[in-house]
Amino acid sequence: MRILFFGTPEFAATSLELIAKEGFNVVGVVTAPDKPAGRGRQLKSSEVKVSAEKLNIPIFQPTNLKSEDFLNQINCLNIDLGVVIAFRMLPEKIWSAPKLGTINLHASLLPNYRGAAPIQHAIIQGETVTGVSTFFLKHEIDTGDLIDQQEVEINEKETGGSLHDKLMEIGANLMVQSLRKIEVFGNKTPTFPQVYTNDLKMASKINRDFCHIDTNQTAVDIHNKIRGLSPYPAAWIESKFGELKIYASKIVIEPLKNESNELIFIENKKLYIECKNSFLEVIELQPQGKQRMSAVSYLNGLR
């Protein structure tokens, strides 16, 4: 079975390496063009490209996925199956070209949390369970028939970063499981439709405004938002000390009074945020222009 792999970040690279290790025939990798990065603006390769080079797999980095040249390159590879993980939207000419179609790995239990940021949104919404899904692509994004799903617990200390790493490993194994099914069943691979409910939850792209901490929300909601957005892109709040990115917090149980009338304030050598019904203690943060640090270190450095 000849596989063409599409992906860019580490989440995809982990699957690519396991797929190759398990003996599947990946005949090409499509990833994003190299981009300038860092202070020196040196060109940086994607994690998937780095993995493909290590595995000696041919690499394609098209700037235009709809170009005839790229389509001709793909057709010459005689592909049986496309595999897409954390890649931009593909034109139908590309995903429908392989003989067996194209499959995708998504970091949620579809149909819930369709969209660009399923890992972050699951934590922000206070979920205790999420998962990974594999499915065949079709016209509407993230709507195709499912091949496999696996549930994953979200513990109370989970962050967007820790859940990303957990789902990355579990997702890679689930993808290998799905590929083995397709290898056996081909066009008759067993699938099941996504089941829709009235309270379908989405995972829209996260922008800077979304990351702003709204102190009109409850302490639980803000705490979950901080967890979900840590370490990237991070929740932020304006204060008399300037803009602060908040990476970790703790819900305050004991009684506390805010004598300062500030939304973010210092009391008993600790930093707190006043929320709708309670308070959060800030545990880790990053002031503008400085490194990430503990709240204790930050307060010790204030004049």
C-alpha positions in Angstrom: 0.0 0.0 0.0 1.6 3.2 -1.2 1.0 6.1 1.2 1.3 9.9 0.7 1.6 11.7 4.1 0.5 15.3 4.7 1.5 17.1 7.8 3.6 19.9 9.4 4.0 20.1 13.2 5.4 17.7 15.8 1.9 16.2 16.3 2.1 14.9 12.7 5.8 14.0 12.8 5.3 11.5 15.6 2.7 9.6 13.5 4.9 9.7 10.4 7.8 8.1 12.3 5.7 5.4 13.8 4.0 4.6 10.5 7.4 4.2 8.9 8.7 2.2 11.8 5.8 -0.2 11.5 6.8 -1.0 7.9 4.2 1.0 6.0 5.4 2.2 2.6 5.4 6.0 2.7 6.4 7.1 -0.8 6.2 10.8 -0.2 5.7 13.5 2.4 3.9 16.9 1.7 4.7 19.6 4.3 4.8 23.4 4.6 7.6 25.4 2.9 10.5 26.4 5.1 9.8 29.7 7.0 12.1 32.3 8.5 12.3 32.0 12.3 14.2 33.5 15.2 16.1 36.7 15.4 18.3 35.8 12.5 15.3 35.0 10.4 17.0 31.8 9.2 14.8 29.4 7.2 13.4 26.7 9.5 12.1 23.3 8.4 8.9 21.8 9.7 9.1 18.9 12.2 7.6 16.7 9.5 10.3 17.6 7.0 13.0 16.9 9.6 11.4 13.4 10.2 11.1 12.7 6.5 14.7 13.6 5.9 15.8 11.2 8.7 13.6 8.5 7.1 14.9 9.3 3.5 11.3 9.8 2.2 10.9 12.2 -0.8 9.6 15.6 0.4 7.2 18.0 -1.4 6.7 21.6 -0.2 4.2 23.2 -2.6 3.3 26.9 -2.1 0.1 26.2 -4.1 -1.8 23.0 -3.5 -4.0 23.6 -6.5 -1.1 23.9 -9.0 -1.1 21.5 -12.0 2.6 20.8 -11.4 1.9 19.6 -7.9 -1.0 17.5 -8.9 1.1 15.9 -11.7 3.8 15.1 -9.1 1.2 13.4 -6.9 -0.3 11.4 -9.8 3.1 10.1 -10.8 3.5 8.5 -7.3 0.7 6.1 -7.9 -0.8 6.6 -4.5 -3.1 4.1 -2.8 -3.9 6.1 0.3 -3.5 9.7 1.6 -2.8 10.3 5.3 -3.4 13.9 6.7 -2.5 15.0 10.2 -2.4 18.7 11.2 -2.2 20.1 7.7 -4.1 22.8 5.9 -7.2 22.2 4.0 -6.7 20.1 0.9 -8.3 20.6 -2.5 -10.7 17.8 -3.5 -8.4 17.0 -6.5 -5.7 16.1 -4.0 -7.6 14.2 -1.3 -9.8 12.2 -3.8 -6.8 11.2 -6.0 -5.6 8.1 -4.0 -7.3 4.8 -4.9 -8.5 4.2 -1.4 -9.1 7.8 -0.5 -7.5 9.9 2.2 -7.8 9.6 6.0 -7.3 12.1 8.8 -6.3 12.0 12.5 -8.2 14.5 14.6 -7.5 15.3 18.3 -11.0 14.9 19.6 -13.9 12.5 19.8 -15.7 13.6 16.7 -18.2 15.1 15.9 -17.4 17.2 19.0 -14.6 19.7 18.8 -14.3 19.9 15.1 -12.0 22.7 14.1 -8.5 24.1 14.5 -8.0 23.9 18.3 -9.7 20.8 19.7 -7.1 20.1 22.4 -7.3 23.6 24.0 -11.1 23.9 23.7 -11.7 20.6 25.4 -9.8 21.7 28.5 -11.3 25.2 28.4 -14.8 23.7 28.4 -14.0 21.7 31.5 -14.2 18.3 29.8 -12.9 15.3 31.8 -12.7 13.0 28.7 -11.5 13.7 25.1 -9.8 11.4 22.6 -8.6 10.9 19.1 -10.4 9.9 15.9 -9.5 8.6 12.5 -11.8 9.1 9.5 -12.1 9.3 5.7 -12.1 12.8 4.3 -15.1 14.2 2.5 -16.2 17.6 1.3 -17.2 19.1 4.7 -14.3 19.6 7.2 -14.0 16.9 9.9 -17.3 15.2 8.9 -16.3 12.0 7.2 -17.1 8.4 8.4 -15.1 7.3 11.3 -12.6 4.4 11.3 -11.4 4.3 14.9 -11.8 6.3 18.1 -10.0 6.1 21.5 -11.0 8.0 24.6 -8.4 9.7 26.8 -9.0 11.0 30.3 -8.3 14.7 31.1 -7.1 15.0 34.6 -7.6 18.2 36.7 -3.9 19.2 36.3 -3.9 18.8 32.5 -2.7 21.7 30.4 -3.0 22.2 26.6 0.7 21.2 26.4 0.5 18.0 28.4 -2.8 16.9 26.7 -1.2 17.6 23.3 1.7 15.3 24.0 -0.6 12.6 25.4 -2.9 12.7 22.3 0.1 12.8 20.0 1.4 9.4 21.1 -2.1 7.8 21.4 -3.1 9.2 18.1 0.0 7.8 16.3 -0.9 4.3 17.6 -4.5 4.8 16.6 -3.4 5.8 13.0 -1.3 2.6 12.7 -4.3 0.6 13.9 -6.5 2.2 11.2 -3.9 1.7 8.5 -3.7 -2.0 9.3 -7.5 -2.2 8.9 -7.3 -0.5 5.5 -4.4 -2.7 4.5 -6.7 -5.8 5.1 -10.1 -4.5 3.9 -9.2 -1.8 1.3 -12.3 -0.1 -0.1 -14.5 -2.2 2.2 -12.8 -0.9 5.4 -15.5 -0.9 8.2 -16.5 2.6 9.1 -19.3 4.2 11.2 -21.0 7.6 10.8 -20.5 10.5 13.2 -23.5 10.8 15.5 -24.8 14.4 15.9 -26.5 15.9 18.9 -28.1 19.2 19.7 -25.3 20.3 21.9 -22.4 19.9 19.4 -19.2 21.6 20.6 -16.9 23.3 18.2 -13.2 24.1 18.4 -12.7 27.4 16.5 -9.3 28.9 15.8 -7.9 30.8 18.8 -6.9 34.4 18.4 -5.4 37.0 20.8 -8.8 38.4 21.8 -10.0 34.9 22.8 -7.0 34.5 25.1 -7.9 37.6 27.1 -9.0 36.8 30.6 -12.5 38.1 31.3 -12.9 38.5 35.1 -16.7 38.5 34.7 -16.3 34.7 34.4 -16.2 32.3 37.3 -12.9 31.2 38.9 -13.4 27.7 37.5 -14.0 29.0 33.9 -10.9 31.2 34.0 -8.8 28.5 35.6 -9.8 26.1 32.8 -9.0 28.7 30.2 -5.5 29.3 31.7 -4.9 25.5 31.6 -6.2 25.0 28.1 -4.1 27.9 26.7 -0.9 26.9 28.5 1.9 26.9 27.3 0.7 28.3 24.0 -0.6 30.9 23.1 -1.3 31.6 26.9 -4.1 33.5 28.5 -3.3 37.1 29.3 -4.6 39.9 31.5 -4.0 43.7 31.8 -2.8 44.9 35.2 -1.3 47.9 36.9 2.0 46.0 36.4 1.4 45.8 32.6 0.2 42.9 30.5 0.8 39.5 32.1 0.6 36.1 30.5 -0.8 33.6 33.0 0.4 29.9 32.6 -0.8 28.4 35.9 -3.3 29.2 38.6 -5.1 27.7 41.6 -8.7 28.2 42.7 -8.8 29.9 46.1 -10.9 28.0 48.6 -10.2 29.9 51.8 -11.9 33.3 52.4 -10.1 36.3 50.9 -10.7 40.0 50.7 -9.6 42.4 48.0 -8.7 45.6 49.7 -7.2 47.2 46.6 -10.2 47.2 44.2 -7.8 46.0 41.5 -8.8 43.0 39.4 -5.3 41.5 39.9 -3.8 42.3 43.2 -1.2 41.3 45.8 -2.2 40.0 49.3 0.0 38.2 51.8 2.9 38.0 49.3 0.7 36.2 46.7 -0.8 37.4 43.4 -4.5 37.0 42.9 -7.2 37.6 40.2 -10.7 38.5 41.4 -13.3 36.5 39.4 -17.1 36.5 39.3 -17.6 34.4 42.4 -14.2 33.8 43.9 -10.5 34.3 43.4 -7.6 32.7 41.6 -4.1 32.6 42.8 -1.5 33.1 40.0 1.2 30.4 40.2 3.2 31.0 37.0 3.3 34.0 34.7 5.3 36.0 32.2 5.5 39.8 32.2 6.0 41.7 29.0 9.6 41.5 27.7 10.6 39.0 30.4 11.0 35.3 30.9 8.3 32.9 32.2 8.6 32.7 36.0 6.9 31.7 39.2 4.6 34.2 40.8 6.9 34.1 43.8 9.9 35.2 41.7 7.9 37.8 40.0 6.7 39.4 43.3 10.2 39.2 44.7 11.4 41.3 41.8 8.7 44.0 42.1 9.8 47.3 43.6 
